[in-house]
């Protein structure tokens, strides 16, 4: 499968210590949003009792949550990389 090979290469790309690629962050955001949107639709249906309203709520929140998750993921990645770089810097410095 070509898609499988492409995804495997994208997810296993080495970009330094413990750093996810931007592509992987986007893929994670979409997969998480699918699950989250289904949850929102089900909860909305139980609350409103209207399937049309439940899908309306789900369709609006899916786009805002994808964007918010991506931004959140990239901010966390930035802190993780900085922390790792700081740890490397401390371990490389030898006291005189």
ABEGO torsion letter per residue (X at the ends): XAAAAAAAAAAABBAEBGBBBAAAAAAAAAAAAAAAAAAAAAAAAAAAGBAAAAAAAAAAAAAAAAAAAAAAAAAAAAAAAAAAAAAAAAAABBBX
